[in-house]
Amino acid sequence: MALDYKLIGDRLKKARIQKGYTQEKLSELINVSIAYLSRIETGATHINLKRLNELCGILEVSEAFILNGASSNSADYLNTELSSILKDCAPEKKELIYQIATIISEGKDK
């Protein structure tokens, strides 16, 4: 699955705004130009994992959320992940996954 850098940039921008940072302030914190940060936010420039980790730390968001929109803190985190997995499965594999999930969900919690 290819990364959608426009979507990644949108999520970073929203996280920046939510934290109350301007592009100028955030670019100072990570020691990059405002133009570079702007290109990341628009998806024009691909962000590397080191820089993504740095931004996520400052913005207090998970890399998982920025990359795929799923937050392990949200109630529907696994719904998003499972939907993504199932989307590309053959029908017979979906049926097998369903059967396994049904067996597990009907089991008693320990």
Residue frames relative to the residue before (quaternion, step in Angstrom):
aa qw qx qy qz dx dy dz
M 1.0000 0.0000 0.0000 0.0000 0.00 0.00 0.00
A 0.3613 -0.7445 0.5273 0.1929 3.58 -0.73 1.09
L 0.4741 -0.6597 0.5059 0.2900 3.53 -1.15 0.68
D 0.2929 -0.7271 0.5974 0.1693 3.54 -1.06 0.82
Y 0.2334 -0.8268 0.4984 0.1166 3.57 -0.01 1.32
K 0.5712 0.5634 -0.3856 0.4557 3.60 1.17 -0.44
L 0.6737 0.4837 -0.2834 0.4815 3.58 0.96 -0.90
I 0.6169 0.5306 -0.3342 0.4756 3.58 1.03 -0.79
G 0.6623 0.5079 -0.2951 0.4651 3.57 0.94 -0.90
D 0.6304 0.5302 -0.3284 0.4623 3.57 1.01 -0.81
R 0.6716 0.4924 -0.3001 0.4651 3.59 0.92 -0.90
L 0.6376 0.5102 -0.3306 0.4731 3.59 1.01 -0.75
K 0.6430 0.5239 -0.3234 0.4555 3.58 0.94 -0.84
K 0.6605 0.5027 -0.3070 0.4656 3.59 0.91 -0.91
A 0.6484 0.5076 -0.3150 0.4720 3.59 1.00 -0.83
R 0.6324 0.5302 -0.3282 0.4595 3.60 1.02 -0.80
I 0.6753 0.4909 -0.2863 0.4701 3.56 0.89 -0.96
Q 0.6363 0.5369 -0.3225 0.4503 3.57 1.01 -0.84
K 0.6853 0.4553 -0.2790 0.4953 3.60 1.09 -0.68
G 0.4945 -0.6885 0.4080 0.3392 3.58 1.27 -0.13
Y 0.4807 0.6631 -0.4381 0.3706 3.59 1.22 0.45
T 0.3545 -0.6657 0.6075 0.2493 3.51 -1.18 0.67
Q 0.6452 -0.4799 0.3937 0.4454 3.57 -1.26 0.19
E 0.6220 0.5568 -0.3378 0.4348 3.57 1.02 -0.79
K 0.6819 0.4881 -0.2881 0.4625 3.60 0.83 -0.97
L 0.6858 0.4767 -0.2938 0.4650 3.59 0.85 -0.96
S 0.6414 0.5204 -0.3344 0.4538 3.60 0.96 -0.77
E 0.6191 0.5255 -0.3366 0.4767 3.60 1.10 -0.64
L 0.6656 0.5266 -0.3019 0.4342 3.58 0.94 -0.90
I 0.7708 0.3058 -0.1854 0.5272 3.60 1.04 -0.67
N 0.4405 -0.7492 0.4102 0.2764 3.56 1.35 0.26
V 0.5131 0.5661 -0.4748 0.4368 3.56 0.76 1.14
S 0.5938 -0.5610 0.4230 0.3920 3.56 -1.24 0.24
I 0.6129 -0.5347 0.4340 0.3875 3.53 -1.26 0.46
A 0.6284 0.5458 -0.3338 0.4426 3.59 1.00 -0.80
Y 0.6477 0.5083 -0.3207 0.4683 3.61 0.97 -0.82
L 0.6554 0.5006 -0.3120 0.4716 3.60 0.91 -0.89
S 0.6278 0.5358 -0.3253 0.4615 3.58 1.01 -0.80
R 0.6616 0.4991 -0.3067 0.4681 3.60 0.96 -0.85
I 0.6064 0.5262 -0.3530 0.4804 3.61 1.10 -0.63
E 0.6958 0.4965 -0.2738 0.4410 3.58 0.85 -1.00
T 0.7063 0.4232 -0.2668 0.5008 3.60 1.12 -0.52
G 0.5033 -0.6677 0.4077 0.3669 3.57 1.30 -0.16
A 0.4499 0.7040 -0.4414 0.3274 3.57 1.28 0.12
T 0.7526 0.2425 -0.1435 0.5952 3.58 1.22 -0.54
H 0.3924 -0.7064 0.5398 0.2361 3.55 -0.96 0.88
I 0.3142 -0.7537 0.5534 0.1643 3.53 -0.95 0.93
N 0.3476 -0.7284 0.5418 0.2346 3.59 -0.96 0.79
L 0.6849 -0.5266 0.3199 0.3890 3.56 -1.24 0.44
K 0.6158 0.5486 -0.3522 0.4425 3.59 1.02 -0.70
R 0.6873 0.4624 -0.2771 0.4868 3.57 0.88 -0.95
L 0.6162 0.5394 -0.3457 0.4581 3.60 1.02 -0.74
N 0.6507 0.5149 -0.3083 0.4652 3.58 0.93 -0.90
E 0.6458 0.5217 -0.3083 0.4645 3.57 0.98 -0.85
L 0.6721 0.4908 -0.2917 0.4715 3.58 0.89 -0.92
C 0.6584 0.5148 -0.3141 0.4503 3.58 0.91 -0.89
G 0.6268 0.5370 -0.3325 0.4562 3.58 1.05 -0.73
I 0.6818 0.4791 -0.2782 0.4777 3.55 0.91 -0.92
L 0.7419 0.4155 -0.2177 0.4792 3.57 0.93 -0.92
E 0.3345 -0.7826 0.4582 0.2564 3.56 1.37 -0.14
V 0.5001 0.5670 -0.4775 0.4477 3.53 0.82 1.16
S 0.5069 -0.6516 0.4635 0.3218 3.58 -1.15 0.50
E 0.5887 -0.5604 0.4510 0.3688 3.52 -1.23 0.54
A 0.6073 0.5697 -0.3490 0.4300 3.58 1.05 -0.77
F 0.6548 0.5024 -0.3179 0.4667 3.57 0.95 -0.82
I 0.6723 0.4947 -0.3059 0.4579 3.59 0.87 -0.91
L 0.7189 0.4651 -0.2621 0.4451 3.59 0.89 -0.88
N 0.8524 0.0824 -0.0198 0.5161 3.60 0.87 -0.82
G 0.5761 -0.6398 0.3639 0.3554 3.58 1.22 0.24
A 0.6099 0.5464 -0.3521 0.4533 3.57 1.27 0.01
S 0.1281 -0.7776 0.6132 0.0539 3.52 -0.90 0.96
S 0.4314 -0.7102 0.4901 0.2631 3.57 -0.76 0.99
N 0.6155 0.5431 -0.3474 0.4534 3.59 1.26 -0.17
S 0.6392 0.5376 -0.3390 0.4330 3.58 1.18 -0.38
A 0.6023 -0.5966 0.4052 0.3424 3.53 -1.19 0.62
D 0.7534 0.3828 -0.2194 0.4876 3.60 1.05 -0.64
Y 0.2382 0.8113 -0.5028 0.1794 3.60 1.23 0.36
L 0.7389 0.4115 -0.2470 0.4729 3.59 0.70 -1.02
N 0.5585 0.5835 -0.4018 0.4315 3.60 1.11 -0.47
T 0.6576 0.5042 -0.2979 0.4740 3.56 0.97 -0.88
E 0.6662 0.5053 -0.2965 0.4614 3.56 0.93 -0.93
L 0.6772 0.4882 -0.2959 0.4643 3.59 0.88 -0.93
S 0.6303 0.5305 -0.3356 0.4569 3.58 0.97 -0.78
S 0.6461 0.5270 -0.3103 0.4567 3.53 0.99 -0.84
I 0.6613 0.4989 -0.2979 0.4744 3.57 0.98 -0.85
L 0.7016 0.4926 -0.2694 0.4388 3.57 0.85 -1.00
K 0.5489 0.6584 -0.3811 0.3464 3.55 1.10 -0.71
D 0.7846 0.3367 -0.1607 0.4951 3.58 0.95 -0.87
C 0.5125 0.6575 -0.4137 0.3659 3.61 1.26 0.08
A 0.5167 -0.5989 0.5155 0.3296 3.52 -1.25 0.60
P 0.6584 -0.5423 0.3417 0.3945 3.62 -1.09 0.60
E 0.6641 0.5025 -0.3218 0.4504 3.61 0.93 -0.78
K 0.6338 0.5024 -0.3315 0.4858 3.59 1.10 -0.60
K 0.6106 0.5422 -0.3463 0.4618 3.58 1.04 -0.72
E 0.6461 0.5206 -0.3107 0.4636 3.57 0.99 -0.86
L 0.6516 0.5089 -0.3074 0.4711 3.58 0.97 -0.85
I 0.6436 0.5093 -0.3138 0.4775 3.58 0.95 -0.86
Y 0.6360 0.5297 -0.3193 0.4615 3.58 0.97 -0.85
Q 0.6673 0.5038 -0.3029 0.4574 3.58 0.88 -0.94
I 0.6569 0.4996 -0.3093 0.4725 3.59 0.94 -0.86
A 0.6631 0.5060 -0.3041 0.4602 3.58 0.92 -0.92
T 0.6310 0.5319 -0.3298 0.4584 3.59 1.03 -0.77
I 0.6504 0.5110 -0.3090 0.4694 3.58 0.93 -0.89
I 0.6755 0.4883 -0.2930 0.4684 3.58 0.89 -0.90
S 0.6974 0.4815 -0.2903 0.4445 3.59 0.85 -0.93
E 0.6724 0.4809 -0.2999 0.4761 3.59 1.12 -0.52
G 0.5444 0.6171 -0.3959 0.4076 3.58 1.27 -0.28
K 0.5229 -0.6300 0.4747 0.3230 3.54 -1.23 0.46
D 0.4465 -0.6633 0.5354 0.2720 3.53 -1.06 0.83
K 0.3423 -0.7480 0.5356 0.1908 3.52 -1.03 0.81
